[in-house]
Amino acid sequence: MRTSLPYQLTGYHWLVRLGRLRQARNNARNGLGCILADDMGLGKTLQAISLMLYLKSNGLLTKPMLVVVPTGLLGTWQRELKQWAGSSIAEYLDYSP
């Protein structure tokens, strides 16, 4: 199993800090959010899954989280979720033709 690269950890920690800020300010309705816009292949999926696992394990994910991806990326997300999270956080809906 591979480990996160330094820049992926930086991105993950940035996402966690934003999540904590959102919780501290109770800003769920005030538009506090972010976009993780790394280039293709740099590990956005892993960083997003890591954030979901962090939120879940710390009781901060109290509602379902929806991830919408193009059909071509569904297999990637399924593999990454299985590798990093097991079956602990995923259900799949596929409405491709």
Buried (B, 14 or more C-beta within 10 A) or exposed (E): EEEBEEEBBEBBBBBBEBBEEBBEEEEEEEEBEEEBEEEEEBBBBBBBBBBBBBBBEEEBBEEEEEBEEEEEEBEEBBEBBEEBBEEEBBEEEEEEE
